[in-house]
Amino acid sequence: MCLTVQEREGDIKVADVVDCKGWPADKSKTGGWKSASLVLGIEITERLSTIGIGVNLVTYLVGTMHLPSADSANIVTNFLGTSFMLCFLGGLVADTFLGRFATIAIFSVVQALGTGLLSVSTGLPQLHPPPCYSATERCQQASNLQMTVLYPCLYLIALGTGGLKSSMSGFGLDQFDEKDEKERTQMTSFFSRFFFFISTGTLLAVTMLVYIQDEVGRRWAYGMCCIFMVISIAIFLSGTRRYWYKKRAGSPIVHILQVIVASFRKRKLVHDPNVMLLYENSPEATRISHTEQYSFLDKAAIQAEGDDEQMSDGKQMTNPWNLCSVRRVEEVKMLIRLLPVWATTIMFWTVRKCSPSLWNRQAPWRSSDCLNNYYHMLIERTAGRESRFIMNFLLLTIPFKRRIDAYISLKKIMICLSNELIKILTRVQKL
């Protein structure tokens, strides 16, 4: 049960955060690491399911469903690509309608349903073509009906992944008070541990789960994913009365579009150099200082006629598609500054997502062509498990990342101090 009114006397309240009853959250009884850690179980299970299925799916489509290699690779990349694209939908639903907690609860059930149905689909012989062991005869491909059963299973998992990934890290960070210096440091630590759990789930997917798929059976592997997800959901829901719930502030995607549309509509207006004339309605503590870069976006904050609209009750309200605050404009500017950094990862992820289908087709070929039994024994392994090398490297580098960042920051500080000292000594010598 949630905390009662009597239990709230002397509570340490947190601004802009409520508990499960809608009361101001008590910092001594809710939030913090205990609440944030309950989110990690669903994250590791989601990675175990999505990656474990995607990384070895080509082998199933080619070997069991008898589809051409090119078609199988397309199905896998479409499945993984859709799961990431649906993050936009999940974020929109969470920020605008349901909130992060409800979004995680609903979409985790969707993914559990998808993995459960996939387990049934791979286990029933009626839902895939008969086995084919002939090297000369053409194998019977999966029928349209069989593929029609398979596709909903895959895309239910993709839908669940999209809804989960857009809210998991955000809901975990909601459990910390960003105004508290100690908890602000814990937020950084949470990100490191969150990524560690992502990598751990992926590593388990490309090792343990792929091994079970090949040696025990896919229906058992996928069924295990479904069971793990159900357990993770139960653990997540057990912390309902301990969580912090932030009020919905609208989707960032909508806010970005509002700034772009408002600045385009006012593109012919002259920008006054006095930034004090720009519109700002954010609280003083949350305001962002104005910057001169990308000044064309500042026109979205220029106040003009027609910015207000009359509501049905007769009151005037600012239309956010006509006028945006300086804070909203500066947030979009920050996003634009990050685009070059994000662009550097495009080639990496392009190659990274092509590797499962490439390795899945290469490893069986290498294994069958080996004449020496010793080398055959060394090489004979599933291609899906070859992804372990990437994940092992990522896991090994995570503990060193913060130390490297600290060293680089310290080095920059020492360089700046040295430069300032040189300037001071130069001035002293001139005197």
N, C-alpha and C positions, 0 to 999 in steps of 0.2 A: 504493500500500500504506500501511497505517497504521504509525505509529512503533513501533519495536521497544523491548524492555526496555533494551538497551544505550544507546539514544539518549536514555533518560530520566534519566540521571544528571545532576544539576545543573539539572533542569527547575524552572520556576516554576509550582507547582501552584495550581489554582483550586478553592476549596471547592465541594462539591455539584455539580461538573461533570465529565463524563468525555468521552473522545474516542471514536472509532468502534470501538475495541477494548474499551472499558469501563474503560480505565485513567484515573486522575486526569489532567485536561487540562493540557497544558503551555502556559502563557500566551505564551511566546516563539515558539511554532510554530503555534498554533491560535487560533481566535477572532478578535475585533476586526473592524475595518471591512472587511478583505478577505473575510472569511467572510460578514458581514452583507450586503455588496453583491451577492453571488450570488443572494440571495433576490429582489432587486428586478426581475430579468428576468421571473420568473414572474408577479409582481404586475402589471407593466405589460401583459403579454400577456393575463392574465386579464381586466383591464379592457377591453382592446382587443376581446376576443371577446364578453364578456357585454354590455357597453354597445353595441358596434357592431352586435350582432344585435338587442338589445332596442329600441334607439332607432329603428330603421327597419323593424321587423317588421310594424307595422300596414300599411305600404305593400305589403308582400309578401302579407299575408293578404287584403287587400282587392283589390289589383290583379291578383295571380296566382292566389290560391286562391279569389277571388270570394266571400269571406265578408262578412256584414254588418259595418258599422263598429263597432257595439256589441259583437258577439261578438269581433271582432279586438282591440278595446281590452281586453276581459276576458282574453283569452289572453295578451296582453303583460304586463298587471299581475300575473296569476297566475304567469307565468314569472319575472318579476323578484322578486315577493314570495316565491316558493318558494325562490329562490336565497339570499335573506337569512335566511329562517326555517331553512333547512338548516344555517346557521352554528352553531345550537345542537347539532345532531347531530354536526357536524364537530368542535366543541370537546369534546363528550363523548367521542368516539372518540379524539381526540388525547390528552386528559388522563388517560383511564382505561385505554385499551387499547394503542394503537399508538405514541404519542409524536408530537411535532410533525413530525419529519423524515419518518417513514414516512407520516404523513397527507398531507403536502404531495406526496410522491412519488406516492402512489397516486391521490389526487384530481386531480392535474394530468394524469395519464394518462387519467382518466375524462373530464375536460373536453376533452382533445385528441381522444378518441374521439368525443365528442358533436359537436364542430365538424366533424370529418371526415365523420361520417355525415350531418350537415346539408348539407354541401357536395354529397354524392352525392344527397341527397334533392331539393335545389333544381335539380340539373343534369339529372336524368332526367325526360324529358317524361311518362313513365307515372305519375309521382308527383305531378302537379298537373293540373288540368283544362285543356282546350284554351283558347288565347287568345280573348279576346272584345273586339272593337273597336266593337260596336254601342252607340249611346247610347239606343236605344229597347227593344231586346230584352233579356230577362233572361238574365244570364250563368249558365252552369252552375257550381254550387258544387262545391267539393272533396268527394269521396266519403269515406265513413267509413274506407275502407281507406287512402286518401291521408293523412287526418288521423292515422290510427293510426300511420303511419310517421313523421309529423312530430313528434308529441308526445314519443316516447322520445328523439329527438335533442335537443329543447329541454330536457327534464328531466334528461338526462345532463349537459348543460352546467350546469344549475342545481345538480345534485348536486356537480359538480366545484367550482363557485364556492363553495358552502357549506362544503365541506371545506377549501378553500384560505384563504378569508378569515378563518376562525377560528384559523388557525395561522401565517399569514405574518408578521404584525407581531411576534407572540410569539416565533417562532423567530429572527427578526432580533435582537430584544432579548436573547435567550439568548446571543448572541455577545459580550456586554459584561459586565464584572465590576462589579456594582452596588456592591461594597464599595470599589472604586477611584474616588477623586474625579474623576479625569480621564475615566475611562470612563463615569461616571455622567452627566457633561456630554455625552459623545458619544451616550448613549442618547436625550437630548432632541433632539440634532441628527438622529439617525436617524429619529425620528418625523416631523420636518419634511420630510426628504428622502423618506421613505416616502409621505407624503401628496402630495408633489410628483410622484412617479412615478405615483400613482393618478390625479391630475389630468391628467398628460401622456398616460397611456394612454387616459383618457376623451376627451381632446381629439383624439387621433389616431383614435379610434373614430368620433367624430361628424363628422370632416372627411375624412381619407384613406380610411378603410374604407367609409364611406357613399358616397363618390364612386366607389370601385371597384365597389360593389354596383350603383349606378345606371348607370354608364357602361361598365363592362367585363362585369359579371355577378356574381350572388350566389355562384355556385359557386366562382368564382375568389377572391372576398373571403373566404368561409368556409374555403376550402382554404388560403389564406394564413395565416389565424388558426391552423389546425391545424399548419402547418409551423413557424410562430413558436413555438407552444407546445412542440413537440417539441425545437426548438433550445434553448428556455429550460430544459426538463427536463434536457437534456444538460449545460448549463452548471451547473445546480443540483447535479446528481449529481457533477460534477467536483470539487466542494468537499467531498465526503464525509469525507475524512481531515482536513480543516481545521476542521470544525465542532465546536462545543461542544454536548454533549447533556445536558440536565438530566433528573434522575430524575423520573418521573411522580409527582405529588403528589395525584392525584385531581381530579375535575372540580369547579370552583367552584360549578356549579349544584347538585351533590349536597351540597356543604358548606352552601350557603344553605338548602336544604331541611332538612338535619339540624338547623340552629339553630332554624328555625321549628317543626319537629315537636317537638324537645326542649323548647322554651319553652312550647309548647301543652300538652304532657303534664304539665308541672310548673306550670301556671298557678295552681294552688291553694296552692302552697308560699309561705311568707312569705320575702321577700327580706331577708337580713341586710345591714345597712348596711356591715359590715366586708368590703371587697372582697378582703381577703387570704384569705378563706375560699372564694372562688370557684375553680373548677378551672382549672388552667393546666399544660399539659405541653409547651409550646413552648420551644425553646432561648432562653436569656436574650437573645441578640442579635437575635432575630426577634420578640420580644414587643411587643405594642401596649398603650399605657397605657389603663386603663379610663376610660370616660366615663359620666356620669350620664344622658345623653340616651337615650331609648328603653329605659328600665330594665326594661321587661317582657321584653326579650330576654335580660337577665342571668339569668333563671331557668333558661335552658339550661345555665348553668355552675354551678348549685347542685348540690352533691354529695348524693346521697340513696341509700337502699337500692334495689337492683334496677338500678343503673347498670352493674354488671359482669355479664358472661355467661361461663359456663364453656365452654371450647372442648373439642373432641374429645380433645385430649391432656391434659386435666385442668387446664390453666392458666386463670386468670381474665383476661379482657380487657374493657376499657371499650367499651360499645356507643355509637358516635357518634350514634345516633338517640335516645339517652337523656341523654347528657352531652357537652357541647361545651366546648372551651377558651375562655378569655377572648379570645384572639386571633381565633378563628372568629367569636365574637359581635361583636367590634369591626369585623371586616371587613364583616359584614352591616349594621351601623350606618352604615359609610361608604357602602355601596351605597345605603341609604335616603336619605342626605343628597344623593346625586347624582341621585336621581330627578327632583326639580324642574328640574334643569339639562337632563336628557334630555328632559323633557316639553316644553321650549321648542322642540325641533326637530321635534315631531310634525307641526305644520301645514306647516312648510317642506318636509319630505320628502313629505307628502301631495300638495302642489302640484307638487313637483319630479318625482314619479313619474307624475303625470297629464300633464305637459307633452309627452312624446314622442307619445302618441296624439292629443292635441289639435293639436299643430303639424303632424303628419303628415296630418291631414284638412284643415287650413286652407290650407297652402301650395299644394297642387295646385289648390284652388278659386280662390285669388287669382290664380294664374298663368294659369288658363284664362279668367278674366273680364277680364283686362287688354286694352284695345283699343289702347293706344299701344305700338308696338313697342319704344320705348326703355325704358319702364317694365316692359314684359314681360321684356326682357332682364335688367333689374336684379333683378326679383323671382323669375324662374324659377330656382329652386334647390330642392333636396329639403328637406323639413321636418326630416329627421334631422340635417342639418347646422346647423340653427338653434340646436342645443344648444351650439354652439361659443362663443356669446357668454357663457353661464354659465361654461364652463370657462376661457375667457380671463380673465374677471374673477377667478376663483379662483386661477389661476396668478399673476396680477399681485399679488394680495394676500399670497401666502405669504411672499415675501422681507421684507415690511414687518411681518409679524405679530410676530416676535420683538422687533423694534425698538419696536413699539408696547407690547408687554407690558413690556419693560424700562423704557420711559418711564413707564408707569402705575405700575409698582412703585417707581420712583425718586420719583415724585410723592407716592405714599402715604407713603414714608419721610420725605420732606421735611415733609409735613403733620404727621406724628407728632412729628418733632423740633421743629417750630415750636410745637406745642401744649405739649410738655414745657418748652420754653424760656419760653413765656408763663407757665406755672405757676410756674417757678422765679423769674422776675422779679416775679411777683405776691407770692410769699412774701417776697422780699427787700424789697419796698416796705413790706410790713406790719411788718417788723422795724425 
